[in-house]
Structure formats: C-alpha cells, structure tokens
C-alpha cells in the first residue's frame, strides 16, 4: 500500500500501487477538502516519508537514540532519530515550527505537539531520556499509566509509551545501552 498527501490539506490517501503500471497517471480527490490532484506512478515530487528515509530500526544520525513509531490502527512503522535537547513529538502538520520530531500519521488522537523527550547526559556521560506530556488532549501513557500535567518520567531502552492510538518504543544505540 502507498500513501499520497493532499497538496492542499496534507491529508494522506492510501491506495494499492500494485494495481497500476509505472508511468501511469492517477487522479485523486481528497475526502477532507475535495481537492483534485494527480500523480504519475513511479515518479514522486514529494519528499520521502520518514519510514523510507530511516528504514533501519537502529537508524541514528547523532547517537542520541531513536523512537520506533507503530500506529496501532493503521499499521505503519517509522523510525525517527532523536537529538540532544527537547524532541517535541507530534502529528506532522505543514508549517508547524514547534514540533521538531514529527510523526506522519492520520491518527486524529495524536496532537500536533503531543509530548516531549528531553535528551541530555548525566554526570557520568551516559544518555538520559526524560518523557513529559505536551500537554495533550488525550494524554501520554507509560506502562498503561497516564503522565500527570507536570510529571516527568525517565525512560530507558525498550520503554513503550502510547500517544493516542500510536505506540512508540525508545531505542538506544549499543554503546549507550550498557
């Protein structure tokens, strides 16, 4: 299955690419804004999705770990590298400067700025990841417990947390996972 993004409202439309030949032109109508637009199979002017940009589960660019995003309802997996400082996690929205770690999702229960993972180093030089809620409308859950408004939780490699209907797993590089 492939997804195309509406150029007007950024809504994703999913279709089965195996039904079409390379070079074939397709016309879509967005169910959200009714915008009609066309694509040509095998040719894309859109940027790669984060899944295609970071296909490896251990994908990292700077050694700060990564998050593995699994949309429970929509079965779409992404690996997004983290950076030092605040990583504001939320639903991708065109032109949103506040969210620096966007998730490409159609899950309506994920806010535009849902939660934050702060990456820093402790006195011994080891990575420390602290999770806090955005605040968001639906909350951030760690081990099936909702984080309070001002609560911060230290998370480690393999920690599973949930925002909306989307599950996220923290992954650390091998050298920081000791």
LUMVOFI-70709 format. One record per atom (N, C-alpha, C): residue number from 1; residue in three letters; atom name; x, y, z. Coordinates in steps of 0.02 Angstrom, whole numbers, padded with zeros to 5 digits. Example, Ala and Ser with C-alpha at 12.3 -4.5 7.8 and 13.67 -1.06 7.14 Angstrom:
// LUMVOFI-70709
PT, nr, rest, atom, east, north, up
PT, 1, ALA, N, 00660, -00284, 00390
PT, 1, ALA, CA, 00615, -00225, 00390
PT, 1, ALA, C, 00660, -00165, 00390
PT, 2, SER, N, 00642, -00112, 00354
PT, 2, SER, CA, 00684, -00053, 00357
PT, 2, SER, C, 00645, 00002, 00394
END
This chain:
// LUMVOFI-70709
PT, nr, rest, atom, east, north, up
PT, 1, UNK, N, 00042, -00059, 00000
PT, 1, UNK, CA, 00000, 00000, 00000
PT, 1, UNK, C, 00044, 00062, 00000
PT, 2, UNK, N, 00025, 00112, -00038
PT, 2, UNK, CA, 00060, 00176, -00042
PT, 2, UNK, C, 00014, 00230, -00015
PT, 3, UNK, N, 00046, 00284, 00007
PT, 3, UNK, CA, 00008, 00342, 00031
PT, 3, UNK, C, 00030, 00404, -00008
PT, 4, UNK, N, -00019, 00445, -00027
PT, 4, UNK, CA, -00004, 00509, -00057
PT, 4, UNK, C, -00034, 00562, -00013
PT, 5, UNK, N, -00004, 00620, -00013
PT, 5, UNK, CA, -00026, 00675, 00030
PT, 5, UNK, C, -00060, 00728, -00013
PT, 6, UNK, N, -00118, 00750, 00010
PT, 6, UNK, CA, -00154, 00803, -00024
PT, 6, UNK, C, -00113, 00867, -00022
PT, 7, UNK, N, -00102, 00900, -00078
PT, 7, UNK, CA, -00060, 00961, -00078
PT, 7, UNK, C, -00094, 01020, -00043
PT, 8, UNK, N, -00159, 01016, -00033
PT, 8, UNK, CA, -00195, 01072, -00002
PT, 8, UNK, C, -00198, 01065, 00074
PT, 9, UNK, N, -00219, 01006, 00099
PT, 9, UNK, CA, -00230, 00999, 00171
PT, 9, UNK, C, -00184, 00949, 00205
PT, 10, UNK, N, -00138, 00918, 00168
PT, 10, UNK, CA, -00090, 00870, 00195
PT, 10, UNK, C, -00121, 00805, 00219
PT, 11, UNK, N, -00183, 00791, 00202
PT, 11, UNK, CA, -00216, 00728, 00220
PT, 11, UNK, C, -00186, 00671, 00179
PT, 12, UNK, N, -00176, 00613, 00210
PT, 12, UNK, CA, -00150, 00555, 00174
PT, 12, UNK, C, -00206, 00515, 00142
PT, 13, UNK, N, -00194, 00492, 00081
PT, 13, UNK, CA, -00240, 00447, 00046
PT, 13, UNK, C, -00201, 00384, 00030
PT, 14, UNK, N, -00227, 00326, 00050
PT, 14, UNK, CA, -00193, 00262, 00040
PT, 14, UNK, C, -00223, 00226, -00020
PT, 15, UNK, N, -00180, 00195, -00061
PT, 15, UNK, CA, -00203, 00158, -00119
PT, 15, UNK, C, -00156, 00100, -00132
PT, 16, UNK, N, -00179, 00050, -00169
PT, 16, UNK, CA, -00140, -00009, -00186
PT, 16, UNK, C, -00101, 00003, -00250
PT, 17, UNK, N, -00035, 00015, -00244
PT, 17, UNK, CA, 00006, 00032, -00303
PT, 17, UNK, C, 00016, -00027, -00350
PT, 18, UNK, N, 00003, -00089, -00328
PT, 18, UNK, CA, 00013, -00147, -00371
PT, 18, UNK, C, -00039, -00151, -00426
PT, 19, UNK, N, -00092, -00112, -00421
PT, 19, UNK, CA, -00145, -00113, -00472
PT, 19, UNK, C, -00129, -00069, -00532
PT, 20, UNK, N, -00072, -00033, -00529
PT, 20, UNK, CA, -00056, 00016, -00581
PT, 20, UNK, C, 00014, 00004, -00609
PT, 21, UNK, N, 00025, 00027, -00670
PT, 21, UNK, CA, 00089, 00019, -00705
PT, 21, UNK, C, 00133, 00080, -00693
PT, 22, UNK, N, 00201, 00072, -00694
PT, 22, UNK, CA, 00245, 00131, -00689
PT, 22, UNK, C, 00231, 00179, -00747
PT, 23, UNK, N, 00229, 00243, -00732
PT, 23, UNK, CA, 00216, 00294, -00783
PT, 23, UNK, C, 00142, 00310, -00792
PT, 24, UNK, N, 00098, 00269, -00763
PT, 24, UNK, CA, 00026, 00281, -00769
PT, 24, UNK, C, 00006, 00340, -00725
PT, 25, UNK, N, -00038, 00383, -00751
PT, 25, UNK, CA, -00062, 00441, -00714
PT, 25, UNK, C, -00126, 00424, -00675
PT, 26, UNK, N, -00130, 00446, -00613
PT, 26, UNK, CA, -00188, 00435, -00571
PT, 26, UNK, C, -00215, 00502, -00546
PT, 27, UNK, N, -00281, 00507, -00538
PT, 27, UNK, CA, -00312, 00567, -00512
PT, 27, UNK, C, -00347, 00549, -00447
PT, 28, UNK, N, -00334, 00588, -00395
PT, 28, UNK, CA, -00364, 00578, -00330
PT, 28, UNK, C, -00408, 00638, -00312
PT, 29, UNK, N, -00458, 00625, -00270
PT, 29, UNK, CA, -00497, 00680, -00241
PT, 29, UNK, C, -00493, 00671, -00165
PT, 30, UNK, N, -00467, 00721, -00131
PT, 30, UNK, CA, -00459, 00718, -00058
PT, 30, UNK, C, -00527, 00716, -00024
PT, 31, UNK, N, -00539, 00667, 00020
PT, 31, UNK, CA, -00603, 00663, 00055
PT, 31, UNK, C, -00612, 00719, 00107
PT, 32, UNK, N, -00557, 00751, 00128
PT, 32, UNK, CA, -00561, 00804, 00178
PT, 32, UNK, C, -00579, 00872, 00147
PT, 33, UNK, N, -00543, 00891, 00094
PT, 33, UNK, CA, -00552, 00959, 00066
PT, 33, UNK, C, -00579, 00959, -00006
PT, 34, UNK, N, -00589, 00899, -00035
PT, 34, UNK, CA, -00614, 00890, -00103
PT, 34, UNK, C, -00567, 00915, -00158
PT, 35, UNK, N, -00505, 00927, -00142
PT, 35, UNK, CA, -00455, 00948, -00191
PT, 35, UNK, C, -00440, 00890, -00237
PT, 36, UNK, N, -00440, 00902, -00303
PT, 36, UNK, CA, -00420, 00852, -00351
PT, 36, UNK, C, -00348, 00863, -00370
PT, 37, UNK, N, -00309, 00809, -00372
PT, 37, UNK, CA, -00239, 00814, -00392
PT, 37, UNK, C, -00218, 00748, -00424
PT, 38, UNK, N, -00165, 00751, -00463
PT, 38, UNK, CA, -00142, 00692, -00498
PT, 38, UNK, C, -00071, 00674, -00481
PT, 39, UNK, N, -00055, 00611, -00491
PT, 39, UNK, CA, 00014, 00587, -00482
PT, 39, UNK, C, 00030, 00542, -00541
PT, 40, UNK, N, 00093, 00530, -00551
PT, 40, UNK, CA, 00116, 00482, -00602
PT, 40, UNK, C, 00152, 00427, -00564
PT, 41, UNK, N, 00132, 00365, -00575
PT, 41, UNK, CA, 00163, 00308, -00542
PT, 41, UNK, C, 00237, 00304, -00559
PT, 42, UNK, N, 00278, 00292, -00508
PT, 42, UNK, CA, 00350, 00285, -00517
PT, 42, UNK, C, 00387, 00350, -00514
PT, 43, UNK, N, 00351, 00407, -00511
PT, 43, UNK, CA, 00382, 00473, -00508
PT, 43, UNK, C, 00351, 00511, -00450
PT, 44, UNK, N, 00392, 00536, -00405
PT, 44, UNK, CA, 00366, 00572, -00348
PT, 44, UNK, C, 00403, 00638, -00339
PT, 45, UNK, N, 00365, 00691, -00329
PT, 45, UNK, CA, 00394, 00756, -00314
PT, 45, UNK, C, 00393, 00769, -00239
PT, 46, UNK, N, 00358, 00725, -00202
PT, 46, UNK, CA, 00354, 00733, -00129
PT, 46, UNK, C, 00417, 00705, -00097
PT, 47, UNK, N, 00434, 00731, -00038
PT, 47, UNK, CA, 00491, 00703, -00002
PT, 47, UNK, C, 00474, 00634, 00022
PT, 48, UNK, N, 00524, 00593, 00035
PT, 48, UNK, CA, 00513, 00526, 00061
PT, 48, UNK, C, 00480, 00530, 00129
PT, 49, UNK, N, 00439, 00479, 00145
PT, 49, UNK, CA, 00413, 00476, 00212
PT, 49, UNK, C, 00470, 00458, 00259
PT, 50, UNK, N, 00462, 00469, 00323
PT, 50, UNK, CA, 00515, 00454, 00370
PT, 50, UNK, C, 00531, 00380, 00371
PT, 51, UNK, N, 00484, 00337, 00356
PT, 51, UNK, CA, 00497, 00266, 00353
PT, 51, UNK, C, 00548, 00251, 00298
PT, 52, UNK, N, 00541, 00285, 00241
PT, 52, UNK, CA, 00587, 00274, 00185
PT, 52, UNK, C, 00654, 00308, 00197
PT, 53, UNK, N, 00654, 00365, 00235
PT, 53, UNK, CA, 00716, 00399, 00249
PT, 53, UNK, C, 00758, 00362, 00301
PT, 54, UNK, N, 00725, 00328, 00349
PT, 54, UNK, CA, 00759, 00292, 00403
PT, 54, UNK, C, 00733, 00220, 00406
PT, 55, UNK, N, 00749, 00177, 00357
PT, 55, UNK, CA, 00719, 00111, 00355
PT, 55, UNK, C, 00744, 00064, 00409
PT, 56, UNK, N, 00803, 00075, 00437
PT, 56, UNK, CA, 00831, 00029, 00486
PT, 56, UNK, C, 00806, 00045, 00555
PT, 57, UNK, N, 00790, -00006, 00594
PT, 57, UNK, CA, 00763, 00005, 00661
PT, 57, UNK, C, 00813, 00039, 00707
PT, 58, UNK, N, 00877, 00034, 00692
PT, 58, UNK, CA, 00928, 00066, 00732
PT, 58, UNK, C, 00954, 00130, 00699
PT, 59, UNK, N, 00914, 00160, 00656
PT, 59, UNK, CA, 00936, 00220, 00619
PT, 59, UNK, C, 00950, 00277, 00667
PT, 60, UNK, N, 01009, 00304, 00662
PT, 60, UNK, CA, 01029, 00361, 00703
PT, 60, UNK, C, 01075, 00405, 00663
PT, 61, UNK, N, 01074, 00469, 00679
PT, 61, UNK, CA, 01120, 00513, 00646
PT, 61, UNK, C, 01170, 00542, 00695
PT, 62, UNK, N, 01153, 00544, 00760
PT, 62, UNK, CA, 01197, 00578, 00807
PT, 62, UNK, C, 01206, 00541, 00873
PT, 63, UNK, N, 01187, 00478, 00877
PT, 63, UNK, CA, 01199, 00438, 00937
PT, 63, UNK, C, 01155, 00454, 00996
PT, 64, UNK, N, 01098, 00487, 00987
PT, 64, UNK, CA, 01053, 00503, 01042
PT, 64, UNK, C, 00996, 00454, 01048
PT, 65, UNK, N, 00997, 00401, 01009
PT, 65, UNK, CA, 00943, 00353, 01010
PT, 65, UNK, C, 00891, 00370, 00957
PT, 66, UNK, N, 00837, 00332, 00955
PT, 66, UNK, CA, 00784, 00344, 00908
PT, 66, UNK, C, 00719, 00318, 00938
PT, 67, UNK, N, 00663, 00338, 00907
PT, 67, UNK, CA, 00599, 00311, 00927
PT, 67, UNK, C, 00571, 00271, 00869
PT, 68, UNK, N, 00541, 00214, 00885
PT, 68, UNK, CA, 00508, 00172, 00836
PT, 68, UNK, C, 00433, 00184, 00845
PT, 69, UNK, N, 00401, 00212, 00795
PT, 69, UNK, CA, 00331, 00231, 00798
PT, 69, UNK, C, 00290, 00178, 00761
PT, 70, UNK, N, 00240, 00150, 00796
PT, 70, UNK, CA, 00197, 00100, 00766
PT, 70, UNK, C, 00125, 00122, 00776
PT, 71, UNK, N, 00092, 00140, 00721
PT, 71, UNK, CA, 00022, 00160, 00726
PT, 71, UNK, C, -00020, 00096, 00734
PT, 72, UNK, N, -00051, 00088, 00792
PT, 72, UNK, CA, -00088, 00026, 00806
PT, 72, UNK, C, -00144, 00014, 00756
PT, 73, UNK, N, -00182, 00065, 00739
PT, 73, UNK, CA, -00240, 00057, 00696
PT, 73, UNK, C, -00220, 00053, 00623
PT, 74, UNK, N, -00168, 00089, 00604
PT, 74, UNK, CA, -00153, 00097, 00534
PT, 74, UNK, C, -00092, 00056, 00511
PT, 75, UNK, N, -00058, 00022, 00557
PT, 75, UNK, CA, -00004, -00025, 00542
PT, 75, UNK, C, 00052, 00007, 00500
PT, 76, UNK, N, 00075, 00065, 00518
PT, 76, UNK, CA, 00128, 00099, 00482
PT, 76, UNK, C, 00184, 00113, 00531
PT, 77, UNK, N, 00244, 00091, 00515
PT, 77, UNK, CA, 00301, 00096, 00560
PT, 77, UNK, C, 00350, 00149, 00536
PT, 78, UNK, N, 00377, 00189, 00582
PT, 78, UNK, CA, 00427, 00240, 00566
PT, 78, UNK, C, 00482, 00235, 00618
PT, 79, UNK, N, 00544, 00251, 00598
PT, 79, UNK, CA, 00600, 00256, 00644
PT, 79, UNK, C, 00625, 00328, 00639
PT, 80, UNK, N, 00624, 00364, 00695
PT, 80, UNK, CA, 00641, 00435, 00694
PT, 80, UNK, C, 00699, 00446, 00743
PT, 81, UNK, N, 00755, 00472, 00719
PT, 81, UNK, CA, 00812, 00485, 00763
PT, 81, UNK, C, 00797, 00543, 00810
PT, 82, UNK, N, 00826, 00539, 00870
PT, 82, UNK, CA, 00820, 00592, 00920
PT, 82, UNK, C, 00883, 00634, 00919
PT, 83, UNK, N, 00879, 00694, 00947
PT, 83, UNK, CA, 00937, 00739, 00952
PT, 83, UNK, C, 00943, 00763, 01024
PT, 84, UNK, N, 00999, 00791, 01041
PT, 84, UNK, CA, 01009, 00819, 01108
PT, 84, UNK, C, 00959, 00876, 01119
PT, 85, UNK, N, 00936, 00883, 01181
PT, 85, UNK, CA, 00888, 00936, 01197
PT, 85, UNK, C, 00817, 00909, 01192
PT, 86, UNK, N, 00769, 00955, 01184
PT, 86, UNK, CA, 00698, 00937, 01181
PT, 86, UNK, C, 00680, 00912, 01112
PT, 87, UNK, N, 00649, 00852, 01110
PT, 87, UNK, CA, 00622, 00823, 01049
PT, 87, UNK, C, 00546, 00826, 01056
PT, 88, UNK, N, 00514, 00875, 01025
PT, 88, UNK, CA, 00441, 00884, 01030
PT, 88, UNK, C, 00409, 00837, 00979
PT, 89, UNK, N, 00371, 00788, 01005
PT, 89, UNK, CA, 00341, 00737, 00963
PT, 89, UNK, C, 00267, 00754, 00952
PT, 90, UNK, N, 00246, 00750, 00889
PT, 90, UNK, CA, 00176, 00764, 00874
PT, 90, UNK, C, 00160, 00746, 00802
PT, 91, UNK, N, 00097, 00756, 00784
PT, 91, UNK, CA, 00074, 00740, 00716
PT, 91, UNK, C, 00103, 00791, 00667
PT, 92, UNK, N, 00127, 00767, 00610
PT, 92, UNK, CA, 00155, 00811, 00559
PT, 92, UNK, C, 00101, 00858, 00534
PT, 93, UNK, N, 00118, 00922, 00531
PT, 93, UNK, CA, 00074, 00972, 00501
PT, 93, UNK, C, 00118, 01021, 00464
PT, 94, UNK, N, 00103, 01032, 00402
PT, 94, UNK, CA, 00143, 01076, 00360
PT, 94, UNK, C, 00149, 01145, 00393
PT, 95, UNK, N, 00210, 01169, 00399
PT, 95, UNK, CA, 00222, 01236, 00425
PT, 95, UNK, C, 00220, 01241, 00501
PT, 96, UNK, N, 00222, 01185, 00538
PT, 96, UNK, CA, 00221, 01188, 00611
PT, 96, UNK, C, 00293, 01191, 00637
PT, 97, UNK, N, 00316, 01249, 00659
PT, 97, UNK, CA, 00386, 01255, 00682
PT, 97, UNK, C, 00398, 01228, 00752
PT, 98, UNK, N, 00345, 01218, 00792
PT, 98, UNK, CA, 00354, 01196, 00862
PT, 98, UNK, C, 00371, 01122, 00868
PT, 99, UNK, N, 00348, 01081, 00822
PT, 99, UNK, CA, 00360, 01009, 00825
PT, 99, UNK, C, 00422, 00992, 00785
PT, 100, UNK, N, 00477, 00973, 00820
PT, 100, UNK, CA, 00539, 00958, 00784
PT, 100, UNK, C, 00550, 00883, 00774
PT, 101, UNK, N, 00504, 00841, 00799
PT, 101, UNK, CA, 00506, 00769, 00789
PT, 101, UNK, C, 00437, 00746, 00766
PT, 102, UNK, N, 00418, 00763, 00703
PT, 102, UNK, CA, 00350, 00748, 00681
PT, 102, UNK, C, 00340, 00675, 00663
PT, 103, UNK, N, 00280, 00651, 00676
PT, 103, UNK, CA, 00259, 00584, 00658
PT, 103, UNK, C, 00209, 00591, 00600
PT, 104, UNK, N, 00221, 00555, 00547
PT, 104, UNK, CA, 00174, 00557, 00491
PT, 104, UNK, C, 00119, 00508, 00507
PT, 105, UNK, N, 00060, 00534, 00522
PT, 105, UNK, CA, 00005, 00493, 00546
PT, 105, UNK, C, -00062, 00522, 00525
PT, 106, UNK, N, -00111, 00480, 00520
PT, 106, UNK, CA, -00180, 00503, 00511
PT, 106, UNK, C, -00220, 00489, 00575
PT, 107, UNK, N, -00186, 00471, 00628
PT, 107, UNK, CA, -00218, 00459, 00693
PT, 107, UNK, C, -00242, 00525, 00722
PT, 108, UNK, N, -00307, 00537, 00725
PT, 108, UNK, CA, -00333, 00601, 00749
PT, 108, UNK, C, -00322, 00613, 00824
PT, 109, UNK, N, -00304, 00560, 00862
PT, 109, UNK, CA, -00295, 00568, 00934
PT, 109, UNK, C, -00224, 00589, 00952
PT, 110, UNK, N, -00179, 00598, 00902
PT, 110, UNK, CA, -00112, 00624, 00914
PT, 110, UNK, C, -00114, 00699, 00902
PT, 111, UNK, N, -00096, 00738, 00952
PT, 111, UNK, CA, -00095, 00811, 00946
PT, 111, UNK, C, -00036, 00834, 00903
PT, 112, UNK, N, -00039, 00896, 00881
PT, 112, UNK, CA, 00014, 00924, 00840
PT, 112, UNK, C, 00079, 00929, 00881
PT, 113, UNK, N, 00074, 00945, 00945
PT, 113, UNK, CA, 00131, 00944, 00992
PT, 113, UNK, C, 00108, 00902, 01051
PT, 114, UNK, N, 00120, 00837, 01049
PT, 114, UNK, CA, 00090, 00791, 01097
PT, 114, UNK, C, 00132, 00780, 01160
PT, 115, UNK, N, 00197, 00765, 01152
PT, 115, UNK, CA, 00240, 00753, 01209
PT, 115, UNK, C, 00311, 00773, 01192
PT, 116, UNK, N, 00355, 00771, 01243
PT, 116, UNK, CA, 00424, 00792, 01234
PT, 116, UNK, C, 00470, 00740, 01265
PT, 117, UNK, N, 00523, 00722, 01228
PT, 117, UNK, CA, 00577, 00681, 01257
PT, 117, UNK, C, 00638, 00727, 01260
PT, 118, UNK, N, 00662, 00738, 01321
PT, 118, UNK, CA, 00721, 00779, 01330
PT, 118, UNK, C, 00782, 00732, 01335
PT, 119, UNK, N, 00830, 00742, 01290
PT, 119, UNK, CA, 00890, 00701, 01289
PT, 119, UNK, C, 00948, 00743, 01316
PT, 120, UNK, N, 00981, 00716, 01368
PT, 120, UNK, CA, 01039, 00750, 01398
PT, 120, UNK, C, 01088, 00697, 01422
PT, 121, UNK, N, 01143, 00719, 01449
PT, 121, UNK, CA, 01193, 00672, 01477
PT, 121, UNK, C, 01197, 00684, 01552
PT, 122, UNK, N, 01205, 00628, 01590
PT, 122, UNK, CA, 01213, 00634, 01662
PT, 122, UNK, C, 01286, 00649, 01679
PT, 123, UNK, N, 01303, 00650, 01743
PT, 123, UNK, CA, 01372, 00668, 01765
PT, 123, UNK, C, 01423, 00617, 01740
PT, 124, UNK, N, 01402, 00555, 01728
PT, 124, UNK, CA, 01448, 00503, 01704
PT, 124, UNK, C, 01451, 00501, 01627
PT, 125, UNK, N, 01414, 00546, 01594
PT, 125, UNK, CA, 01416, 00550, 01521
PT, 125, UNK, C, 01367, 00503, 01486
PT, 126, UNK, N, 01325, 00468, 01523
PT, 126, UNK, CA, 01275, 00424, 01493
PT, 126, UNK, C, 01214, 00463, 01471
PT, 127, UNK, N, 01182, 00440, 01418
PT, 127, UNK, CA, 01122, 00473, 01394
PT, 127, UNK, C, 01065, 00464, 01444
PT, 128, UNK, N, 01025, 00517, 01452
PT, 128, UNK, CA, 00966, 00515, 01494
PT, 128, UNK, C, 00908, 00541, 01453
PT, 129, UNK, N, 00853, 00503, 01451
PT, 129, UNK, CA, 00793, 00522, 01413
PT, 129, UNK, C, 00736, 00533, 01463
PT, 130, UNK, N, 00707, 00593, 01462
PT, 130, UNK, CA, 00653, 00610, 01507
PT, 130, UNK, C, 00591, 00626, 01465
PT, 131, UNK, N, 00536, 00591, 01479
PT, 131, UNK, CA, 00473, 00600, 01442
PT, 131, UNK, C, 00425, 00641, 01483
PT, 132, UNK, N, 00390, 00688, 01450
PT, 132, UNK, CA, 00336, 00726, 01482
PT, 132, UNK, C, 00281, 00738, 01431
PT, 133, UNK, N, 00221, 00748, 01455
PT, 133, UNK, CA, 00164, 00762, 01412
PT, 133, UNK, C, 00169, 00833, 01386
PT, 134, UNK, N, 00136, 00849, 01331
PT, 134, UNK, CA, 00142, 00911, 01294
PT, 134, UNK, C, 00121, 00976, 01326
PT, 135, UNK, N, 00066, 00990, 01358
PT, 135, UNK, CA, 00009, 00946, 01373
PT, 135, UNK, C, -00032, 00931, 01310
PT, 136, UNK, N, -00062, 00872, 01310
PT, 136, UNK, CA, -00101, 00850, 01252
PT, 136, UNK, C, -00173, 00839, 01273
PT, 137, UNK, N, -00217, 00831, 01224
PT, 137, UNK, CA, -00288, 00820, 01238
PT, 137, UNK, C, -00302, 00749, 01261
PT, 138, UNK, N, -00264, 00699, 01236
PT, 138, UNK, CA, -00278, 00629, 01253
PT, 138, UNK, C, -00228, 00599, 01301
PT, 139, UNK, N, -00174, 00634, 01318
PT, 139, UNK, CA, -00126, 00610, 01367
PT, 139, UNK, C, -00071, 00567, 01337
PT, 140, UNK, N, -00020, 00557, 01378
PT, 140, UNK, CA, 00036, 00514, 01361
PT, 140, UNK, C, 00039, 00459, 01413
PT, 141, UNK, N, 00042, 00397, 01391
PT, 141, UNK, CA, 00040, 00339, 01437
PT, 141, UNK, C, 00106, 00302, 01436
PT, 142, UNK, N, 00132, 00286, 01495
PT, 142, UNK, CA, 00192, 00245, 01502
PT, 142, UNK, C, 00171, 00187, 01548
PT, 143, UNK, N, 00181, 00126, 01525
PT, 143, UNK, CA, 00161, 00066, 01563
PT, 143, UNK, C, 00087, 00070, 01584
PT, 144, UNK, N, 00045, 00092, 01537
PT, 144, UNK, CA, -00027, 00098, 01547
PT, 144, UNK, C, -00047, 00147, 01602
PT, 145, UNK, N, -00002, 00192, 01620
PT, 145, UNK, CA, -00018, 00244, 01670
PT, 145, UNK, C, -00008, 00311, 01636
PT, 146, UNK, N, -00058, 00354, 01644
PT, 146, UNK, CA, -00054, 00420, 01613
PT, 146, UNK, C, -00006, 00465, 01651
PT, 147, UNK, N, 00034, 00503, 01614
PT, 147, UNK, CA, 00078, 00551, 01646
PT, 147, UNK, C, 00037, 00611, 01669
PT, 148, UNK, N, 00052, 00636, 01728
PT, 148, UNK, CA, 00018, 00695, 01754
PT, 148, UNK, C, 00040, 00757, 01716
PT, 149, UNK, N, 00005, 00813, 01730
PT, 149, UNK, CA, 00019, 00875, 01694
PT, 149, UNK, C, 00092, 00897, 01698
PT, 150, UNK, N, 00122, 00891, 01755
PT, 150, UNK, CA, 00192, 00913, 01763
PT, 150, UNK, C, 00239, 00856, 01779
PT, 151, UNK, N, 00215, 00795, 01770
PT, 151, UNK, CA, 00256, 00736, 01785
PT, 151, UNK, C, 00307, 00724, 01730
PT, 152, UNK, N, 00367, 00705, 01752
PT, 152, UNK, CA, 00421, 00686, 01706
PT, 152, UNK, C, 00441, 00615, 01724
PT, 153, UNK, N, 00454, 00575, 01672
PT, 153, UNK, CA, 00472, 00506, 01683
PT, 153, UNK, C, 00536, 00490, 01646
PT, 154, UNK, N, 00586, 00462, 01680
PT, 154, UNK, CA, 00646, 00439, 01647
PT, 154, UNK, C, 00629, 00374, 01611
PT, 155, UNK, N, 00645, 00372, 01546
PT, 155, UNK, CA, 00632, 00312, 01507
PT, 155, UNK, C, 00698, 00283, 01483
PT, 156, UNK, N, 00699, 00217, 01473
PT, 156, UNK, CA, 00760, 00182, 01454
PT, 156, UNK, C, 00748, 00143, 01389
PT, 157, UNK, N, 00800, 00111, 01364
PT, 157, UNK, CA, 00795, 00072, 01303
PT, 157, UNK, C, 00739, 00021, 01308
PT, 158, UNK, N, 00695, 00020, 01259
PT, 158, UNK, CA, 00640, -00028, 01257
PT, 158, UNK, C, 00577, -00004, 01291
PT, 159, UNK, N, 00577, 00055, 01322
PT, 159, UNK, CA, 00517, 00081, 01354
PT, 159, UNK, C, 00464, 00093, 01301
PT, 160, UNK, N, 00403, 00068, 01314
PT, 160, UNK, CA, 00347, 00077, 01270
PT, 160, UNK, C, 00302, 00131, 01298
PT, 161, UNK, N, 00287, 00182, 01259
PT, 161, UNK, CA, 00238, 00231, 01281
PT, 161, UNK, C, 00188, 00243, 01225
PT, 162, UNK, N, 00129, 00269, 01242
PT, 162, UNK, CA, 00074, 00275, 01195
PT, 162, UNK, C, 00049, 00346, 01194
PT, 163, UNK, N, 00039, 00371, 01133
PT, 163, UNK, CA, 00005, 00435, 01123
PT, 163, UNK, C, -00052, 00422, 01074
PT, 164, UNK, N, -00113, 00436, 01095
PT, 164, UNK, CA, -00171, 00419, 01054
PT, 164, UNK, C, -00175, 00344, 01043
PT, 165, UNK, N, -00183, 00324, 00980
PT, 165, UNK, CA, -00185, 00253, 00962
PT, 165, UNK, C, -00117, 00231, 00934
PT, 166, UNK, N, -00065, 00269, 00950
PT, 166, UNK, CA, 00001, 00258, 00921
PT, 166, UNK, C, 00049, 00237, 00976
PT, 167, UNK, N, 00084, 00181, 00966
PT, 167, UNK, CA, 00134, 00157, 01014
PT, 167, UNK, C, 00203, 00178, 00991
PT, 168, UNK, N, 00246, 00195, 01038
PT, 168, UNK, CA, 00314, 00217, 01023
PT, 168, UNK, C, 00362, 00180, 01069
PT, 169, UNK, N, 00418, 00156, 01042
PT, 169, UNK, CA, 00468, 00121, 01081
PT, 169, UNK, C, 00533, 00160, 01076
PT, 170, UNK, N, 00565, 00173, 01134
PT, 170, UNK, CA, 00630, 00206, 01135
PT, 170, UNK, C, 00684, 00155, 01120
PT, 171, UNK, N, 00729, 00171, 01073
PT, 171, UNK, CA, 00786, 00128, 01057
PT, 171, UNK, C, 00849, 00168, 01065
PT, 172, UNK, N, 00899, 00139, 01100
PT, 172, UNK, CA, 00964, 00170, 01109
PT, 172, UNK, C, 01015, 00133, 01068
PT, 173, UNK, N, 01070, 00167, 01052
PT, 173, UNK, CA, 01124, 00135, 01016
PT, 173, UNK, C, 01158, 00085, 01063
PT, 174, UNK, N, 01195, 00037, 01036
PT, 174, UNK, CA, 01227, -00016, 01076
PT, 174, UNK, C, 01274, 00012, 01129
PT, 175, UNK, N, 01315, 00063, 01111
PT, 175, UNK, CA, 01364, 00089, 01159
PT, 175, UNK, C, 01332, 00126, 01217
PT, 176, UNK, N, 01272, 00155, 01207
PT, 176, UNK, CA, 01238, 00190, 01261
PT, 176, UNK, C, 01192, 00143, 01300
PT, 177, UNK, N, 01185, 00083, 01278
PT, 177, UNK, CA, 01139, 00036, 01308
PT, 177, UNK, C, 01175, -00010, 01358
PT, 178, UNK, N, 01230, 00014, 01386
PT, 178, UNK, CA, 01268, -00027, 01433
PT, 178, UNK, C, 01256, -00004, 01503
END
